[in-house]
């Protein structure tokens, strides 16, 4: 399982065994005026971290992310790229978080 930490929230691309799931979190950064093409994965993680903390969590498990572009917009020369991210807000005990970050879980 790949793990990373952003703004004190652990992001896990998978589902660790010892977690308390709180609920789904999702973000989409899109729109021509939002300049989504200039954003990065950090912008996705920042919003998901805020959402997880708002639910009382310290982690996002089953973390998925990526970029999408609309085909029709690209035909007329618009750079319409959007970022998305999703997962499940969760609570992971500090000792388990440390193990996950160290690659020992």
Biopython code that builds the backbone (N, CA, C, O; Angstrom):
import numpy as np
from Bio.PDB.StructureBuilder import StructureBuilder

atoms = [
    (1, "UNK", "N", (0.835, -1.179, 0.000)),
    (1, "UNK", "CA", (0.000, 0.000, 0.000)),
    (1, "UNK", "C", (0.877, 1.239, 0.000)),
    (1, "UNK", "O", (1.764, 1.380, 0.843)),
    (2, "UNK", "N", (0.633, 2.123, -0.933)),
    (2, "UNK", "CA", (1.386, 3.372, -0.956)),
    (2, "UNK", "C", (0.740, 4.365, 0.000)),
    (2, "UNK", "O", (-0.481, 4.526, 0.002)),
    (3, "UNK", "N", (1.555, 5.029, 0.811)),
    (3, "UNK", "CA", (1.082, 6.016, 1.775)),
    (3, "UNK", "C", (1.895, 7.291, 1.638)),
    (3, "UNK", "O", (3.086, 7.262, 1.329)),
    (4, "UNK", "N", (1.235, 8.391, 1.870)),
    (4, "UNK", "CA", (1.924, 9.678, 1.946)),
    (4, "UNK", "C", (1.183, 10.534, 2.955)),
    (4, "UNK", "O", (0.035, 10.257, 3.301)),
    (5, "UNK", "N", (1.846, 11.563, 3.415)),
    (5, "UNK", "CA", (1.229, 12.454, 4.383)),
    (5, "UNK", "C", (1.198, 13.860, 3.811)),
    (5, "UNK", "O", (2.183, 14.327, 3.240)),
    (6, "UNK", "N", (0.079, 14.526, 3.964)),
    (6, "UNK", "CA", (-0.050, 15.911, 3.528)),
    (6, "UNK", "C", (-0.821, 16.665, 4.591)),
    (6, "UNK", "O", (-1.930, 16.273, 4.953)),
    (7, "UNK", "N", (-0.252, 17.730, 5.088)),
    (7, "UNK", "CA", (-0.909, 18.593, 6.073)),
    (7, "UNK", "C", (-1.407, 17.776, 7.272)),
    (7, "UNK", "O", (-2.514, 17.992, 7.766)),
    (8, "UNK", "N", (-0.572, 16.834, 7.729)),
    (8, "UNK", "CA", (-0.821, 15.985, 8.889)),
    (8, "UNK", "C", (-1.960, 14.986, 8.696)),
    (8, "UNK", "O", (-2.451, 14.410, 9.667)),
    (9, "UNK", "N", (-2.380, 14.780, 7.457)),
    (9, "UNK", "CA", (-3.387, 13.765, 7.140)),
    (9, "UNK", "C", (-2.697, 12.692, 6.305)),
    (9, "UNK", "O", (-1.987, 12.995, 5.346)),
    (10, "UNK", "N", (-2.916, 11.432, 6.684)),
    (10, "UNK", "CA", (-2.316, 10.306, 5.984)),
    (10, "UNK", "C", (-3.206, 9.902, 4.811)),
    (10, "UNK", "O", (-4.414, 9.728, 4.973)),
    (11, "UNK", "N", (-2.608, 9.754, 3.633)),
    (11, "UNK", "CA", (-3.318, 9.309, 2.434)),
    (11, "UNK", "C", (-2.824, 7.905, 2.101)),
    (11, "UNK", "O", (-1.629, 7.688, 1.903)),
    (12, "UNK", "N", (-3.757, 6.952, 2.043)),
    (12, "UNK", "CA", (-3.418, 5.551, 1.810)),
    (12, "UNK", "C", (-4.146, 5.074, 0.556)),
    (12, "UNK", "O", (-5.373, 5.132, 0.476)),
    (13, "UNK", "N", (-3.375, 4.604, -0.418)),
    (13, "UNK", "CA", (-3.961, 4.046, -1.632)),
    (13, "UNK", "C", (-4.267, 2.581, -1.393)),
    (13, "UNK", "O", (-3.602, 1.698, -1.935)),
    (14, "UNK", "N", (-5.263, 2.334, -0.592)),
    (14, "UNK", "CA", (-5.667, 0.997, -0.199)),
    (14, "UNK", "C", (-6.462, 1.085, 1.086)),
    (14, "UNK", "O", (-6.806, 2.174, 1.545)),
    (15, "UNK", "N", (-6.748, -0.064, 1.658)),
    (15, "UNK", "CA", (-7.549, -0.095, 2.882)),
    (15, "UNK", "C", (-6.790, -0.876, 3.950)),
    (15, "UNK", "O", (-6.781, -2.106, 3.921)),
    (16, "UNK", "N", (-6.153, -0.179, 4.893)),
    (16, "UNK", "CA", (-5.454, -0.857, 5.984)),
    (16, "UNK", "C", (-6.448, -1.589, 6.893)),
    (16, "UNK", "O", (-7.645, -1.302, 6.879)),
    (17, "UNK", "N", (-5.945, -2.519, 7.666)),
    (17, "UNK", "CA", (-6.804, -3.372, 8.493)),
    (17, "UNK", "C", (-7.399, -2.642, 9.697)),
    (17, "UNK", "O", (-8.586, -2.799, 9.981)),
    (18, "UNK", "N", (-6.614, -1.864, 10.393)),
    (18, "UNK", "CA", (-7.067, -1.290, 11.655)),
    (18, "UNK", "C", (-7.459, 0.176, 11.496)),
    (18, "UNK", "O", (-6.699, 1.071, 11.865)),
    (19, "UNK", "N", (-8.640, 0.414, 10.949)),
    (19, "UNK", "CA", (-9.117, 1.778, 10.750)),
    (19, "UNK", "C", (-10.572, 1.876, 11.175)),
    (19, "UNK", "O", (-11.296, 0.881, 11.227)),
    (20, "UNK", "N", (-10.979, 3.099, 11.476)),
    (20, "UNK", "CA", (-12.396, 3.386, 11.710)),
    (20, "UNK", "C", (-12.839, 4.304, 10.575)),
    (20, "UNK", "O", (-12.442, 5.469, 10.520)),
    (21, "UNK", "N", (-13.655, 3.781, 9.677)),
    (21, "UNK", "CA", (-14.141, 4.569, 8.543)),
    (21, "UNK", "C", (-15.214, 5.544, 9.005)),
    (21, "UNK", "O", (-16.080, 5.206, 9.813)),
    (22, "UNK", "N", (-15.138, 6.770, 8.472)),
    (22, "UNK", "CA", (-16.095, 7.813, 8.848)),
    (22, "UNK", "C", (-17.072, 8.148, 7.730)),
    (22, "UNK", "O", (-18.218, 8.508, 7.997)),
    (23, "UNK", "N", (-16.637, 8.037, 6.501)),
    (23, "UNK", "CA", (-17.521, 8.341, 5.381)),
    (23, "UNK", "C", (-16.744, 8.797, 4.173)),
    (23, "UNK", "O", (-15.565, 9.137, 4.276)),
    (24, "UNK", "N", (-17.403, 8.807, 3.018)),
    (24, "UNK", "CA", (-16.722, 9.168, 1.769)),
    (24, "UNK", "C", (-16.382, 10.653, 1.698)),
    (24, "UNK", "O", (-17.103, 11.503, 2.221)),
    (25, "UNK", "N", (-15.259, 10.938, 1.033)),
    (25, "UNK", "CA", (-14.862, 12.316, 0.731)),
    (25, "UNK", "C", (-14.507, 12.360, -0.749)),
    (25, "UNK", "O", (-13.974, 11.399, -1.304)),
    (26, "UNK", "N", (-14.807, 13.479, -1.371)),
    (26, "UNK", "CA", (-14.576, 13.602, -2.800)),
    (26, "UNK", "C", (-14.353, 15.065, -3.151)),
    (26, "UNK", "O", (-14.939, 15.960, -2.542)),
    (27, "UNK", "N", (-13.503, 15.293, -4.137)),
    (27, "UNK", "CA", (-13.240, 16.647, -4.593)),
    (27, "UNK", "C", (-13.053, 16.634, -6.105)),
    (27, "UNK", "O", (-12.537, 15.672, -6.674)),
    (28, "UNK", "N", (-13.475, 17.705, -6.735)),
    (28, "UNK", "CA", (-13.240, 17.885, -8.167)),
    (28, "UNK", "C", (-12.865, 19.347, -8.373)),
    (28, "UNK", "O", (-13.600, 20.248, -7.970)),
    (29, "UNK", "N", (-11.737, 19.569, -8.993)),
    (29, "UNK", "CA", (-11.278, 20.929, -9.293)),
    (29, "UNK", "C", (-11.389, 21.080, -10.796)),
    (29, "UNK", "O", (-10.578, 20.541, -11.549)),
    (30, "UNK", "N", (-12.400, 21.819, -11.226)),
    (30, "UNK", "CA", (-12.692, 21.905, -12.653)),
    (30, "UNK", "C", (-13.212, 23.296, -12.991)),
    (30, "UNK", "O", (-13.501, 24.112, -12.116)),
    (31, "UNK", "N", (-13.318, 23.526, -14.265)),
    (31, "UNK", "CA", (-13.887, 24.776, -14.740)),
    (31, "UNK", "C", (-12.828, 25.681, -15.322)),
    (31, "UNK", "O", (-11.722, 25.794, -14.793)),
    (32, "UNK", "N", (-13.178, 26.315, -16.407)),
    (32, "UNK", "CA", (-12.246, 27.178, -17.119)),
    (32, "UNK", "C", (-11.739, 28.320, -16.236)),
    (32, "UNK", "O", (-10.553, 28.650, -16.268)),
    (33, "UNK", "N", (-12.624, 28.916, -15.456)),
    (33, "UNK", "CA", (-12.229, 30.047, -14.621)),
    (33, "UNK", "C", (-11.438, 29.627, -13.388)),
    (33, "UNK", "O", (-10.770, 30.461, -12.778)),
    (34, "UNK", "N", (-11.498, 28.358, -13.009)),
    (34, "UNK", "CA", (-10.757, 27.899, -11.829)),
    (34, "UNK", "C", (-9.289, 27.646, -12.141)),
    (34, "UNK", "O", (-8.507, 27.415, -11.220)),
    (35, "UNK", "N", (-8.890, 27.681, -13.408)),
    (35, "UNK", "CA", (-7.531, 27.386, -13.848)),
    (35, "UNK", "C", (-7.068, 26.037, -13.315)),
    (35, "UNK", "O", (-5.955, 25.898, -12.806)),
    (36, "UNK", "N", (-7.951, 25.046, -13.444)),
    (36, "UNK", "CA", (-7.669, 23.716, -12.910)),
    (36, "UNK", "C", (-6.399, 23.126, -13.495)),
    (36, "UNK", "O", (-5.709, 22.357, -12.826)),
    (37, "UNK", "N", (-6.081, 23.476, -14.738)),
    (37, "UNK", "CA", (-4.887, 22.922, -15.369)),
    (37, "UNK", "C", (-3.614, 23.386, -14.665)),
    (37, "UNK", "O", (-2.560, 22.771, -14.828)),
    (38, "UNK", "N", (-3.702, 24.458, -13.890)),
    (38, "UNK", "CA", (-2.540, 24.972, -13.168)),
    (38, "UNK", "C", (-2.450, 24.405, -11.750)),
    (38, "UNK", "O", (-1.470, 24.654, -11.049)),
    (39, "UNK", "N", (-3.449, 23.655, -11.327)),
    (39, "UNK", "CA", (-3.457, 23.060, -9.994)),
    (39, "UNK", "C", (-2.576, 21.815, -9.996)),
    (39, "UNK", "O", (-2.068, 21.401, -11.038)),
    (40, "UNK", "N", (-2.405, 21.231, -8.824)),
    (40, "UNK", "CA", (-1.584, 20.032, -8.708)),
    (40, "UNK", "C", (-2.258, 19.044, -7.767)),
    (40, "UNK", "O", (-3.323, 19.319, -7.214)),
    (41, "UNK", "N", (-1.625, 17.897, -7.593)),
    (41, "UNK", "CA", (-2.131, 16.901, -6.662)),
    (41, "UNK", "C", (-2.205, 17.470, -5.247)),
    (41, "UNK", "O", (-3.063, 17.061, -4.464)),
    (42, "UNK", "N", (-1.331, 18.393, -4.914)),
    (42, "UNK", "CA", (-1.379, 19.019, -3.590)),
    (42, "UNK", "C", (-2.711, 19.731, -3.357)),
    (42, "UNK", "O", (-3.231, 19.704, -2.242)),
    (43, "UNK", "N", (-3.270, 20.362, -4.382)),
    (43, "UNK", "CA", (-4.569, 21.042, -4.243)),
    (43, "UNK", "C", (-5.664, 20.032, -3.935)),
    (43, "UNK", "O", (-6.550, 20.308, -3.126)),
    (44, "UNK", "N", (-5.615, 18.867, -4.569)),
    (44, "UNK", "CA", (-6.582, 17.798, -4.303)),
    (44, "UNK", "C", (-6.427, 17.313, -2.868)),
    (44, "UNK", "O", (-7.410, 17.201, -2.136)),
    (45, "UNK", "N", (-5.191, 17.026, -2.467)),
    (45, "UNK", "CA", (-4.949, 16.546, -1.107)),
    (45, "UNK", "C", (-5.355, 17.575, -0.065)),
    (45, "UNK", "O", (-5.895, 17.215, 0.980)),
    (46, "UNK", "N", (-5.103, 18.851, -0.334)),
    (46, "UNK", "CA", (-5.464, 19.897, 0.625)),
    (46, "UNK", "C", (-6.966, 19.878, 0.893)),
    (46, "UNK", "O", (-7.394, 19.934, 2.045)),
    (47, "UNK", "N", (-7.762, 19.800, -0.165)),
    (47, "UNK", "CA", (-9.221, 19.806, 0.004)),
    (47, "UNK", "C", (-9.722, 18.526, 0.664)),
    (47, "UNK", "O", (-10.622, 18.573, 1.502)),
    (48, "UNK", "N", (-9.151, 17.395, 0.296)),
    (48, "UNK", "CA", (-9.559, 16.146, 0.931)),
    (48, "UNK", "C", (-9.134, 16.106, 2.399)),
    (48, "UNK", "O", (-9.868, 15.589, 3.241)),
    (49, "UNK", "N", (-7.959, 16.647, 2.711)),
    (49, "UNK", "CA", (-7.502, 16.705, 4.101)),
    (49, "UNK", "C", (-8.454, 17.559, 4.933)),
    (49, "UNK", "O", (-8.807, 17.190, 6.053)),
    (50, "UNK", "N", (-8.864, 18.692, 4.389)),
    (50, "UNK", "CA", (-9.821, 19.552, 5.098)),
    (50, "UNK", "C", (-11.134, 18.819, 5.343)),
    (50, "UNK", "O", (-11.708, 18.914, 6.428)),
    (51, "UNK", "N", (-11.611, 18.089, 4.335)),
    (51, "UNK", "CA", (-12.869, 17.349, 4.469)),
    (51, "UNK", "C", (-12.750, 16.235, 5.503)),
    (51, "UNK", "O", (-13.665, 16.026, 6.300)),
    (52, "UNK", "N", (-11.624, 15.518, 5.494)),
    (52, "UNK", "CA", (-11.423, 14.434, 6.460)),
    (52, "UNK", "C", (-11.366, 14.982, 7.881)),
    (52, "UNK", "O", (-11.976, 14.419, 8.791)),
    (53, "UNK", "N", (-10.632, 16.081, 8.074)),
    (53, "UNK", "CA", (-10.555, 16.686, 9.416)),
    (53, "UNK", "C", (-11.921, 17.182, 9.877)),
    (53, "UNK", "O", (-12.253, 17.064, 11.056)),
    (54, "UNK", "N", (-12.716, 17.735, 8.964)),
    (54, "UNK", "CA", (-14.051, 18.223, 9.315)),
    (54, "UNK", "C", (-14.946, 17.086, 9.811)),
    (54, "UNK", "O", (-15.880, 17.315, 10.580)),
    (55, "UNK", "N", (-14.659, 15.866, 9.370)),
    (55, "UNK", "CA", (-15.422, 14.696, 9.811)),
    (55, "UNK", "C", (-14.799, 14.047, 11.049)),
    (55, "UNK", "O", (-15.319, 13.051, 11.553)),
    (56, "UNK", "N", (-13.691, 14.604, 11.540)),
    (56, "UNK", "CA", (-13.023, 14.054, 12.716)),
    (56, "UNK", "C", (-11.946, 13.045, 12.394)),
    (56, "UNK", "O", (-11.463, 12.353, 13.289)),
    (57, "UNK", "N", (-11.556, 12.946, 11.125)),
    (57, "UNK", "CA", (-10.573, 11.963, 10.708)),
    (57, "UNK", "C", (-9.153, 12.493, 10.675)),
    (57, "UNK", "O", (-8.922, 13.702, 10.715)),
    (58, "UNK", "N", (-8.206, 11.569, 10.603)),
    (58, "UNK", "CA", (-6.797, 11.923, 10.459)),
    (58, "UNK", "C", (-6.178, 11.261, 9.233)),
    (58, "UNK", "O", (-4.970, 11.341, 9.008)),
    (59, "UNK", "N", (-7.051, 10.591, 8.426)),
    (59, "UNK", "CA", (-6.566, 9.850, 7.267)),
    (59, "UNK", "C", (-7.622, 9.822, 6.169)),
    (59, "UNK", "O", (-8.813, 10.021, 6.408)),
    (60, "UNK", "N", (-7.135, 9.566, 4.948)),
    (60, "UNK", "CA", (-8.018, 9.270, 3.817)),
    (60, "UNK", "C", (-7.536, 7.934, 3.257)),
    (60, "UNK", "O", (-6.416, 7.823, 2.758)),
    (61, "UNK", "N", (-8.398, 6.922, 3.349)),
    (61, "UNK", "CA", (-8.050, 5.599, 2.836)),
    (61, "UNK", "C", (-8.760, 5.366, 1.502)),
    (61, "UNK", "O", (-9.657, 6.123, 1.132)),
    (62, "UNK", "N", (-8.363, 4.331, 0.794)),
    (62, "UNK", "CA", (-8.886, 4.065, -0.558)),
    (62, "UNK", "C", (-8.736, 5.305, -1.434)),
    (62, "UNK", "O", (-9.613, 5.620, -2.239)),
    (63, "UNK", "N", (-7.621, 6.000, -1.269)),
    (63, "UNK", "CA", (-7.372, 7.260, -1.967)),
    (63, "UNK", "C", (-7.138, 7.008, -3.452)),
    (63, "UNK", "O", (-6.305, 6.190, -3.844)),
    (64, "UNK", "N", (-7.898, 7.737, -4.264)),
    (64, "UNK", "CA", (-7.750, 7.681, -5.719)),
    (64, "UNK", "C", (-7.727, 9.111, -6.235)),
    (64, "UNK", "O", (-8.370, 9.995, -5.669)),
    (65, "UNK", "N", (-6.984, 9.332, -7.308)),
    (65, "UNK", "CA", (-6.881, 10.677, -7.856)),
    (65, "UNK", "C", (-6.489, 10.613, -9.320)),
    (65, "UNK", "O", (-6.078, 9.565, -9.819)),
    (66, "UNK", "N", (-6.619, 11.732, -9.999)),
    (66, "UNK", "CA", (-6.203, 11.791, -11.393)),
    (66, "UNK", "C", (-6.654, 13.078, -12.060)),
    (66, "UNK", "O", (-7.165, 13.996, -11.419)),
    (67, "UNK", "N", (-6.449, 13.111, -13.364)),
    (67, "UNK", "CA", (-6.854, 14.253, -14.179)),
    (67, "UNK", "C", (-7.771, 13.760, -15.284)),
    (67, "UNK", "O", (-7.668, 12.624, -15.748)),
    (68, "UNK", "N", (-8.663, 14.638, -15.686)),
    (68, "UNK", "CA", (-9.546, 14.358, -16.824)),
    (68, "UNK", "C", (-9.560, 15.582, -17.714)),
    (68, "UNK", "O", (-9.376, 16.708, -17.253)),
    (69, "UNK", "N", (-9.779, 15.348, -18.986)),
    (69, "UNK", "CA", (-10.001, 16.466, -19.903)),
    (69, "UNK", "C", (-11.203, 16.129, -20.768)),
    (69, "UNK", "O", (-11.481, 14.964, -21.053)),
    (70, "UNK", "N", (-11.899, 17.161, -21.171)),
    (70, "UNK", "CA", (-13.076, 16.959, -22.020)),
    (70, "UNK", "C", (-12.658, 17.032, -23.471)),
    (70, "UNK", "O", (-12.021, 17.995, -23.897)),
    (71, "UNK", "N", (-13.017, 16.015, -24.226)),
    (71, "UNK", "CA", (-12.617, 15.899, -25.622)),
    (71, "UNK", "C", (-13.132, 17.076, -26.456)),
    (71, "UNK", "O", (-12.382, 17.650, -27.246)),
    (72, "UNK", "N", (-14.385, 17.430, -26.287)),
    (72, "UNK", "CA", (-14.968, 18.505, -27.101)),
    (72, "UNK", "C", (-14.281, 19.848, -26.840)),
    (72, "UNK", "O", (-14.090, 20.637, -27.765)),
    (73, "UNK", "N", (-13.921, 20.102, -25.614)),
    (73, "UNK", "CA", (-13.231, 21.356, -25.299)),
    (73, "UNK", "C", (-11.867, 21.398, -25.977)),
    (73, "UNK", "O", (-11.428, 22.452, -26.440)),
    (74, "UNK", "N", (-11.203, 20.253, -26.034)),
    (74, "UNK", "CA", (-9.883, 20.233, -26.671)),
    (74, "UNK", "C", (-9.985, 20.454, -28.178)),
    (74, "UNK", "O", (-9.043, 20.956, -28.791)),
    (75, "UNK", "N", (-11.109, 20.089, -28.778)),
    (75, "UNK", "CA", (-11.304, 20.308, -30.220)),
    (75, "UNK", "C", (-11.360, 21.784, -30.586)),
    (75, "UNK", "O", (-10.932, 22.179, -31.671)),
    (76, "UNK", "N", (-11.896, 22.602, -29.670)),
    (76, "UNK", "CA", (-11.999, 24.037, -29.961)),
    (76, "UNK", "C", (-10.859, 24.825, -29.327)),
    (76, "UNK", "O", (-10.895, 26.055, -29.296)),
    (77, "UNK", "N", (-9.852, 24.123, -28.822)),
    (77, "UNK", "CA", (-8.654, 24.788, -28.330)),
    (77, "UNK", "C", (-8.694, 25.222, -26.880)),
    (77, "UNK", "O", (-7.812, 25.959, -26.440)),
    (78, "UNK", "N", (-9.696, 24.786, -26.118)),
    (78, "UNK", "CA", (-9.753, 25.125, -24.697)),
    (78, "UNK", "C", (-8.977, 24.090, -23.900)),
    (78, "UNK", "O", (-9.079, 22.891, -24.160)),
    (79, "UNK", "N", (-8.212, 24.550, -22.940)),
    (79, "UNK", "CA", (-7.477, 23.645, -22.058)),
    (79, "UNK", "C", (-8.376, 23.357, -20.867)),
    (79, "UNK", "O", (-8.261, 24.007, -19.828)),
    (80, "UNK", "N", (-9.261, 22.395, -21.011)),
    (80, "UNK", "CA", (-10.246, 22.100, -19.982)),
    (80, "UNK", "C", (-9.858, 20.821, -19.246)),
    (80, "UNK", "O", (-10.424, 19.755, -19.489)),
    (81, "UNK", "N", (-8.900, 20.938, -18.358)),
    (81, "UNK", "CA", (-8.422, 19.810, -17.567)),
    (81, "UNK", "C", (-8.953, 19.960, -16.157)),
    (81, "UNK", "O", (-8.964, 21.058, -15.601)),
    (82, "UNK", "N", (-9.393, 18.856, -15.581)),
    (82, "UNK", "CA", (-9.849, 18.900, -14.194)),
    (82, "UNK", "C", (-9.131, 17.838, -13.382)),
    (82, "UNK", "O", (-8.755, 16.788, -13.903)),
    (83, "UNK", "N", (-8.949, 18.119, -12.117)),
    (83, "UNK", "CA", (-8.387, 17.173, -11.167)),
    (83, "UNK", "C", (-9.528, 16.580, -10.368)),
    (83, "UNK", "O", (-10.536, 17.249, -10.140)),
    (84, "UNK", "N", (-9.387, 15.330, -9.935)),
    (84, "UNK", "CA", (-10.370, 14.738, -9.050)),
    (84, "UNK", "C", (-9.641, 13.894, -8.006)),
    (84, "UNK", "O", (-8.516, 13.439, -8.211)),
    (85, "UNK", "N", (-10.309, 13.709, -6.908)),
    (85, "UNK", "CA", (-9.782, 12.851, -5.861)),
    (85, "UNK", "C", (-10.932, 12.327, -5.023)),
    (85, "UNK", "O", (-11.951, 12.998, -4.865)),
    (86, "UNK", "N", (-10.767, 11.128, -4.486)),
    (86, "UNK", "CA", (-11.810, 10.558, -3.642)),
    (86, "UNK", "C", (-11.181, 9.568, -2.667)),
    (86, "UNK", "O", (-10.032, 9.152, -2.819)),
    (87, "UNK", "N", (-11.959, 9.215, -1.680)),
    (87, "UNK", "CA", (-11.523, 8.250, -0.694)),
    (87, "UNK", "C", (-12.520, 8.169, 0.440)),
    (87, "UNK", "O", (-13.668, 8.592, 0.311)),
    (88, "UNK", "N", (-12.072, 7.626, 1.539)),
    (88, "UNK", "CA", (-12.902, 7.483, 2.725)),
    (88, "UNK", "C", (-12.162, 8.137, 3.886)),
    (88, "UNK", "O", (-11.025, 7.775, 4.187)),
    (89, "UNK", "N", (-12.812, 9.102, 4.536)),
    (89, "UNK", "CA", (-12.227, 9.694, 5.736)),
    (89, "UNK", "C", (-12.188, 8.626, 6.813)),
    (89, "UNK", "O", (-13.137, 7.858, 6.970)),
    (90, "UNK", "N", (-11.090, 8.577, 7.553)),
    (90, "UNK", "CA", (-10.912, 7.512, 8.544)),
    (90, "UNK", "C", (-10.056, 7.992, 9.708)),
    (90, "UNK", "O", (-9.385, 9.022, 9.644)),
    (91, "UNK", "N", (-10.109, 7.210, 10.759)),
    (91, "UNK", "CA", (-9.234, 7.421, 11.912)),
    (91, "UNK", "C", (-8.307, 6.217, 11.995)),
    (91, "UNK", "O", (-8.754, 5.071, 12.043)),
    (92, "UNK", "N", (-7.015, 6.496, 12.011)),
    (92, "UNK", "CA", (-6.002, 5.459, 12.175)),
    (92, "UNK", "C", (-5.169, 5.838, 13.392)),
    (92, "UNK", "O", (-4.714, 6.976, 13.509)),
    (93, "UNK", "N", (-4.973, 4.893, 14.287)),
    (93, "UNK", "CA", (-4.185, 5.139, 15.503)),
    (93, "UNK", "C", (-2.769, 5.560, 15.128)),
    (93, "UNK", "O", (-2.234, 5.139, 14.102)),
    (94, "UNK", "N", (-2.171, 6.395, 15.970)),
    (94, "UNK", "CA", (-0.840, 6.939, 15.689)),
    (94, "UNK", "C", (0.206, 5.852, 15.439)),
    (94, "UNK", "O", (1.038, 5.998, 14.544)),
    (95, "UNK", "N", (0.178, 4.762, 16.218)),
    (95, "UNK", "CA", (1.179, 3.712, 16.010)),
    (95, "UNK", "C", (0.980, 3.017, 14.663)),
    (95, "UNK", "O", (1.959, 2.652, 14.013)),
    (96, "UNK", "N", (-0.251, 2.832, 14.239)),
    (96, "UNK", "CA", (-0.526, 2.233, 12.929)),
    (96, "UNK", "C", (-0.130, 3.185, 11.801)),
    (96, "UNK", "O", (0.388, 2.753, 10.771)),
    (97, "UNK", "N", (-0.375, 4.484, 11.999)),
    (97, "UNK", "CA", (0.034, 5.487, 11.004)),
    (97, "UNK", "C", (1.546, 5.433, 10.804)),
    (97, "UNK", "O", (2.036, 5.477, 9.675)),
    (98, "UNK", "N", (2.273, 5.337, 11.905)),
    (98, "UNK", "CA", (3.735, 5.272, 11.830)),
    (98, "UNK", "C", (4.189, 4.034, 11.074)),
    (98, "UNK", "O", (5.107, 4.106, 10.257)),
    (99, "UNK", "N", (3.551, 2.897, 11.340)),
    (99, "UNK", "CA", (3.893, 1.666, 10.632)),
    (99, "UNK", "C", (3.604, 1.784, 9.141)),
    (99, "UNK", "O", (4.407, 1.347, 8.317)),
    (100, "UNK", "N", (2.469, 2.367, 8.791)),
    (100, "UNK", "CA", (2.109, 2.533, 7.386)),
    (100, "UNK", "C", (3.119, 3.435, 6.672)),
    (100, "UNK", "O", (3.549, 3.128, 5.560)),
    (101, "UNK", "N", (3.490, 4.527, 7.298)),
    (101, "UNK", "CA", (4.450, 5.449, 6.684)),
    (101, "UNK", "C", (5.824, 4.810, 6.546)),
    (101, "UNK", "O", (6.563, 5.124, 5.612)),
    (102, "UNK", "N", (6.171, 3.919, 7.466)),
    (102, "UNK", "CA", (7.464, 3.247, 7.412)),
    (102, "UNK", "C", (7.436, 2.037, 6.481)),
    (102, "UNK", "O", (8.468, 1.415, 6.230)),
    (103, "UNK", "N", (6.246, 1.705, 5.968)),
    (103, "UNK", "CA", (6.134, 0.564, 5.082)),
    (103, "UNK", "C", (6.138, -0.776, 5.783)),
    (103, "UNK", "O", (6.448, -1.796, 5.168)),
    (104, "UNK", "N", (5.796, -0.791, 7.068)),
    (104, "UNK", "CA", (5.839, -2.025, 7.844)),
    (104, "UNK", "C", (4.465, -2.612, 8.104)),
    (104, "UNK", "O", (4.357, -3.625, 8.795)),
    (105, "UNK", "N", (3.416, -2.012, 7.573)),
    (105, "UNK", "CA", (2.063, -2.529, 7.867)),
    (105, "UNK", "C", (1.549, -3.368, 6.716)),
    (105, "UNK", "O", (0.434, -3.886, 6.779)),
]
sb = StructureBuilder()
sb.init_structure("model")
sb.init_model(0)
sb.init_chain("A")
sb.init_seg("    ")
for serial, (resi, resn, name, xyz) in enumerate(atoms, 1):
    if name == "N":
        sb.init_residue(resn, " ", resi, " ")
    sb.init_atom(name, np.array(xyz, "f"), 0.0, 1.0, " ", f" {name:<3s}", serial, name[0])
structure = sb.get_structure()
